Amino acid sequence: MSEIEFSKDEKKVIVQKIQTYFNENLDQKIEQFDAEFLLDFFAGEIGVYFYNQGLNAAQAVLSNKMDSIIDAIYEIEKPTQF
């Protein structure tokens, strides 16, 4: 797995969300540097769990689609003597 990286604009939005969460839910002000540090920690140490969940969800969707395709192929199969 490659390292989880965010664009400059994505990082800015996420950092603002972290700061808002700390302010509104924990009654603490967190500076931009600290919020970026926290984001980097979560991306590096915990992000892999979210990444794997995303892969599992994608695999389930793909599996369901493949089952549908296989069923559609059986439906159009022509009968033979074998």
Order of alpha helices (4+ residues) and beta strands (2+ residues): alpha-alpha-alpha
